[in-house]
């Protein structure tokens, strides 16, 4: 029985914590557990990328729990065991291996993942072209090479890989949200143009509204069209937010599923997922 314990593709090459129900399934089945680590697959096709790359991928198999051990272990112990053994960072591995991953337009769509500029600390100002990622606000830029690392001809290289950049942007996003809260949620936090939405009702898609705006103001986000607020979503009632593919996101609001996608290829759905989840922890 093959199981993908994360339940999703990760964005930065680091294995995420497995779903807890995986440990319950292992306890129920009581069959040997073999851990499989895929090394190089993230760099061969990052989640944010438009094109695949040609390079080395290896699979590491290891028996981590015997059937007779499972009978003596609690579900919590099983979860801890698989979580520990699944720990893996593609960039920690790549610093040692330095495998080459060849392809075209290596940095294209990287702004779907990296949404905060470390130079000017602005949201949504990054754009990609060919092998370059640059900020339209301050001009800071990097190049993404065939090893999956960043280089720059500027004096400062804030981060040499997307994973470290992401850890910073998530941390700085918390700071931005706390500052917004301390300022009594004054003004618009995020505003997006060219937004399309669709309401899903019992697997039947209804007619979408197109070319609207998504505005985050205060403790709610709202869908606007022609300057009028049509759909307000209070952050505390948003559940199950998730990015589909790499460029659209959906969530449940009061038991109703809503999906959002953008006219521009440069708008990050990951940004919205990350920011909303952080806000729900902070506000």
N, C-alpha and C positions, 0 to 999 in steps of 0.2 A: 504494500500500500504506500503510494507516494503522497507526501503532504508538503505543501508550501507553508511553513509555520508562521511566516510574517503576514501572510494574507494579502500582500501587495508588493509591487516593485519599489525598492528604495530609491531615493533621489541622489544620495551622495556616496554610494558604494559601501556604506556601513550597514551591516545586518541589524535590523530592528528587533526589538523584543518580540518573541513569538506570542501568538494568541494563547491565552491561558487554557482555552478549551482543548488545545493540542495535548496538554498534559493529562487532561481527563480522558481523552481518547486513548492515549497510551496505557493508562491505568485500566481502562475497560477491556482493551484487546489483549494486553499482557503478552505481546510478541516483541522480539528483539528490535532495538532502535539503532538504526544506522544513520549517522550524520553525514550529509553530503555538502561540501563547500565548493562553490564554483568560484574560481579565481581567474579574473580577467574578463568575465562576461560583462561587468559594468562598464569597463573601459571600451569594450568592443561595441557596446550599444547603450550609452547612458540613457536614462529615462527621458531626459529633457531633449535629446538629440533628434534631428530629423533624418539623419543618415547613419547606417551601420558602418563600422570600421573593421578592417581586416587585421587580426592579431591573435596572439596565443591565448587559449582558454584551457585551463586544467580543472579536473574534478578530483577532490580529495574525499575518499570514503573512510569512515571509521566507525566501528561498533562501539557505542557509548553506554548502552544499557542492555544487559542480558534479560531474558524473559523471567528467570527465577528471581532476579533482583527487583523487578517491578512489583512482585507480590509483597515484598517487604517495605516498599517505599510509599510514602504518602504522595498525594497529588502535588502538594507544594514542593516536596523534594524532587519529584520528577521535573517539575517546571524549572526549578533552579538548575538542575543538571543540564537540561537541553538549552537553557538560556546561556549558561556558561560556555557550553561547547559550540554554540552557534556564533559566538562573538568573532567578528571578522571585519577588518577595514581594508578595502581595496587599495587605498593610498598608502597605508603602512606596508602592505605587500609590494606595491609597485615601486616604492623607494628602494627596495632591495633588488627586485627583479628587473626593473627598467625595460620592460617589453615594449615594442613599438606597435602602435595601432594606427594603421594608415587608412585614410579616407579623404573625402572632399568636404569642404566647408565645416571644418572640425568644431568651430565654436557656434555654428548656427543654432538658434533657439535656446542658447544658454540662459538668456534673460527670462525664460520660463521658470527657471530654478533660482537664479540669483537676481533678487529684486531690490537690493539695497547697495548703493555705491559707498565704498569705504572712504572715498576721497571727500565728497561733499555731504555724505550721509543722507541723501535724498532717496525717496521711495519711487520706484518705477521709472528711473531715468536711464537705465542700461539698455543698450542695443547691441546686437551681434551682426557681423558681416564676415563671411569667409572664415578665417581662423581668429578673428579679433572680437573682443568684447570691450565696449567703450561707453562712457557716460556722456549723454547729450547736454548735461548741465555744467560739469566742471572739466570735461575732457579727459579724465583719467581713463586709461586703457591698458589692456593686457592682451597677449596672444596665447592661444591654447595650442600646445604642441603635440607631436605624435606620441609622446609619453603620457599625455593626460595632465600635464602640469602647465602652469602659467609662467610666462616670461614678460618682461617689459623693458623698454628703452628709457624709461623714466627713472628718476632717482629712487623712488619708493615702490617696492612691490609688497603690498599689504599682505597678500596671501599667495602661495604658489600652487594652490589647488582648490577646486570648488568645495570640497568637504570642509576645509578650515574656514573658507569664506562663509559658508552656510552657518557654521557654528557661531561665528561672529554676528551674522545678520539676525539670527534668532535671538541672541542675547541682547542686541541693540534694539530689536523690535519690542522686547519687554520694557526697555527704558523709555522708548517712544510712547508706549501705551500707558505707562505709569505717569509720565509727564502730562499726557492728555487727560488722564483722570484727575491729577492734581490741579490742572487748569480748568476744572469743572466742565470738561468735554466741550470746550469752546471751539467753534468753527468746524469745518469739514476735515475729517481725518484722512480719508481716501476718496477720490472721485475717479470713476472710469467712464469713458465714452465708448459708444459703439458696442453696447452690451445687448445680447439676445437672451431671452429666458423662455423656458418651457415648463409647464406644469404637467406632471404625470399622474394620471388617475387610473389605478388598477390596470397598469401596463398599457393603457391607451393614451397615447400622446395627444394633447390638445393643440390647437393652433398657437404657434409661438408669437410673442411680441418681439419686434425687432428694433434695432437702432435706438435703444434707450440708454439710460445712464444708471450706474450703480453707485450710490453715494453712501458713505459711512459718516454719520453725524451723530454725536452723542453715544448712546448705548443701543443704537439700532442701525441697520443698513436698509436702504430703500431702493426699489426700482422705480425710476422716473421715465416718463415719456412726454415729449413736448412740454417740458417744464413742470409737469404735474406728477405728484407722488401717487403711484398706483398701488405699490405693494411694500408696506413696511414690515421689516423682520426684526423683532427685538432679540438681541444677542442671547439672552438667557433661555429662549425657547428654541434656538437652533440646535439640532441634533444630527449626528451621523454625517457630518461634513466630510466630503471625500473628493479627490481629484480623479476624474476619469481620463484615461489615456495620459496626456500630459498637458492639456490646454483647456480643459473645462472642469467645472466643479458642480457638485450638487449637494443638497442637504434636505433634511426633513424639518418642516416647521409646522408644529401642531398637527402631526401625523400626515401632512401632505408633502410629497416629494417635489422639489423644484430643481431645475437644471439651468446652468448659466454657461454661455460661451461668448466669445469675443470676435469682433470683426478683425482686429489686429492680431498678428501672430506674436507680437511682443508683450502682450499682457499676461502676467503670471497668475494662473489659477492657484498655484502653490502658495503664493503670497497671501491670497484670501483665506485659504485653509489654515495656514500658519497663524496669521494675525487673529482670526476669529477664535481659534482654539486657545491662544495665549490670552486674549481679552476675557474669555470665559473663566480663566483662572485668576485674573487680576481684578476685574471689575466687581 
